[in-house]
């Protein structure tokens, strides 16, 4: 499956995975593109914005509550588990655009959540933050200070948490191998990470059933699903 880059992969000591919604698709969590990109006729890309939230916080919260229930009931798949298993033999960092926590639940210990987490909430006014796994009795939920709470995620058009982003650039710029899995590479600035790795001379591998705007800069594009390709990739690393 890995042909001419197999040797370079086997020699890689530090491996960085850049992951997106596609890696969790086989855990039953919809992506934002194609037929999955609609919720009750609403475009997911438009709902995940600060504008949509202030226009109709109840609607956006209903969407997040449904996603939270689905995510909390989901289980990591063979793709997440293969990445976690690689820590036995390599230094591994995961830079994820996902908000579902499945990498951590699979056992990965170095995970950078570029777009936050759906199980955390924060106040839109007072800075209060918490982790919440139960459902809310009313939507939108209110903070003790009386203002509206929001999911602690990064919406389209918002800035990434700067400490997480700086760490992500550091890991991307110093890895030997970057594996980009299940992301359309359409969302900025996360889609800049492969360029940082390339600049450092890292080998770039993409796992995605479909072509992406950055397929041209990859050393190898594996056109299969994450749950299929990642266990094979992990096996190729075995001593
Ligand atoms: P995206 O929806 O833009 O793209 C998904 C990509 O995954 C596509 O390129 C598709 O071809 C590929 N894909 C689909 N099924 C796959 C599979 N089984 N294996 C491998 N690849 C597969 O996702 P994105 O690039 O992550 O960007 C969308 C934004 O939406 C991100 O900010 C992300 O945080 C958010 N999001 C997160 C989740 C989650 O946490 N699970 C789910 C949906 C959206």
Boltz pocket constraint, residues with backbone or C-beta under 6 A from the ligand:
constraints:
  - pocket:
      binder: B
      contacts: [[A, 19], [A, 20], [A, 21], [A, 22], [A, 23], [A, 24], [A, 25], [A, 26], [A, 29], [A, 30], [A, 31], [A, 32], [A, 33], [A, 97], [A, 98], [A, 99], [A, 100], [A, 115], [A, 154], [A, 181], [A, 182], [A, 183], [A, 184], [A, 185], [A, 186], [A, 187], [A, 207], [A, 208], [A, 209], [A, 210], [A, 211], [A, 212], [A, 224], [A, 225], [A, 226], [A, 227]]
      max_distance: 6.0
